[in-house]
Amino acid sequence: MRFSTRPEDKRWSTELVVVGGGPGGYSAAIRASHLGVDTVLVEEDALGGTCLNEGCIPSKALISATRLARRAESAGGMGVHADVRFETDETYGWKDEVVEGMRQGVGKLCKANGVTVVEGRGEFADESTVRVEGDGATTEVGFENAVVATGSRPIEADGFDFDGDGVLDSADALAEEPPEELVVVGAGYIGMELSTAFSSMGCEVTVVEAEEDILPGYDRDLARPVVKKAHEANVELRTGEPAVEWDDEEGQVVTSDGRIDADGVLVAVGRRPCAESVEPEKGGVETDERGFVRTEGGVGQTTNPSVYAVGDVSGEPLLAHTAAHEGVAVAETVAGVRDPEGGSEFVVPKVVYTSPEIATVGMSPTEAREEGHDVAVGEFRMGANGRALTLNETEGFVRVVVDDDTRRVLGGQAVCAEASELVAEIALAVETGATADDVARTVHAHPTLSEGVTEAVANTIGRAIHTLNR
Ligand SMILES: Cc1cc2nc3c(=O)[nH]c(=O)nc-3n(C[C@H](O)[C@H](O)[C@H](O)COP(=O)(O)OP(=O)(O)OC[C@H]3O[C@@H](n4cnc5c(N)ncnc54)[C@H](O)[C@@H]3O)c2cc1C
């Protein structure tokens, strides 16, 4: 067994049972335990879920390694001349160590916080019992409250059946070294993040996207620098070209426009919920037409008032930090320290770990106008930021959206180095209702990339120093 012990009893009762040990489930379990709720966490595979084992963490580990290589390769102007060589098996080995260390960390956190972890598949036996099948035995857990946190899995595209060999899903691609010639079907965030990383490892990558642009749903101003960098990294982008099927015999991806030779194809066309694994109907839990667990109210209550759903299984956005926040909100509700009617609208930043990174939070200028705001939009180009220049990472910009009347920060978008870190400040401003004046008068250390955020905000109120005010 990978974690914890399972008691001998075959019938228990608990105040809270959480099914699924990803960021949604383990955050719910640990927070509930903090608050004195007797909690059982059921996981059939590995603690940490998709995020830790086959999503956020392994992908970002590989992306970091390839970024380091690209930075070294492009540092000639700084007088640094590096002959970069990839030993991909070592890179994958290092990535595995990072994942394993974190997985053990989650197990230790559960144990230290008094969460009882049970290995096995959890499914509803009835509206107040979860049955856990695992390790050749069955345990029935009677509950006062339950949380479904069973996550999501990749969608198979027509003509591309996942076989872990020719046709890969993101978990396969992150588990084994990429093939020499790879076609990536889907230019959403997962497809674009992985294609740039694999190309930097020496893989020949072609991205095929049915829509006319990469990163559908993202503002074109944000996508443009990513397209430029992808071209520089020799990633071939074929947009407006739907993929039709994988021809295993010929080793080719058939598209609407022809055939592309490949040793393998990574299909990254989206994810679907894993609700059916808990047999929701037996628990009185309804799902919608797309298979997501139906929830209502602020904190993910399902059609069974004692059962909550959090994370990917409960719907968009499918992000680890949303799952974790929802898990905490449910735990606090169950423990009685949070008003279930109080709502749980979160300000959710979204990041794409491409080169450069894209990050957004709150409203875009268009969304703000549609909501009836008179907006002031401030922008700062990172080419004028001292830290960006000293890092030799000058592409992109930060943009913020401020309400012209109240001067409250409504949102922001960035495409630049470390946009993932910069967005945290804008998220804080939106969440706390800070005004442009609050952000502009907050002293930011110099030289830092975060000065780009202050300058963009100051630009909305005519106070920017390092760019012309609008
Ligand atoms: C390649 C990739 C990169 C990603 N990068 C990012 C990123 O950078 N940032 C970000 O925010 N998100 C990212 N995501 C998305 C993120 O991984 C998910 O949003 C997040 O993992 C959802 O958490 P969750 O707790 O809802 O579900 P999951 O993490 O999917 O966990 C669900 C768990 O439930 C278990 N389970 C399922 N059914 C049962 C059952 N019946 N009994 C017991 N256990 C069960 C599963 O084994 C799994 O461990 C990425 C995803 C992928 C695939």
The ligand as an ORCA input file, in Angstrom:
! r2SCAN-3c Opt
* xyz 0 1
  C      -1.260     18.260    -18.276
  C      -2.080     19.047    -17.298
  C      -1.586     20.239    -16.806
  C      -2.323     20.974    -15.899
  N      -1.798     22.143    -15.437
  C      -2.497     22.879    -14.555
  C      -1.954     24.079    -14.031
  O      -0.845     24.484    -14.373
  N      -2.681     24.761    -13.123
  C      -3.926     24.348    -12.719
  O      -4.546     25.009    -11.890
  N      -4.462     23.203    -13.206
  C      -3.781     22.471    -14.101
  N      -4.307     21.301    -14.554
  C      -5.661     20.906    -14.100
  C      -5.595     20.285    -12.694
  O      -4.755     19.164    -12.731
  C      -6.991     19.900    -12.248
  O      -7.839     21.018    -12.360
  C      -6.982     19.431    -10.794
  O      -6.168     18.301    -10.639
  C      -8.409     19.113    -10.328
  O      -8.363     18.676     -9.011
  P      -9.497     17.727     -8.425
  O      -9.160     17.542     -6.992
  O     -10.819     18.223     -8.806
  O      -9.325     16.340     -9.219
  P      -8.072     15.427     -9.522
  O      -6.801     16.114     -9.302
  O      -8.328     14.840    -10.866
  O      -8.168     14.279     -8.429
  C      -9.225     13.373     -8.423
  C      -8.763     12.138     -7.674
  O      -9.887     11.295     -7.450
  C      -9.479      9.944     -7.583
  N     -10.691      9.162     -7.841
  C     -11.517      9.233     -8.919
  N     -12.588      8.420     -8.739
  C     -12.412      7.824     -7.533
  C     -13.192      6.922     -6.780
  N     -14.368      6.488     -7.207
  N     -12.708      6.505     -5.586
  C     -11.522      6.957     -5.110
  N     -10.760      7.834     -5.772
  C     -11.213      8.286     -6.961
  C      -8.481      9.974     -8.729
  O      -7.628      8.848     -8.681
  C      -7.752     11.280     -8.442
  O      -6.624     11.068     -7.633
  C      -3.591     20.516    -15.454
  C      -4.087     19.303    -15.934
  C      -3.345     18.581    -16.844
  C      -3.902     17.287    -17.343
*
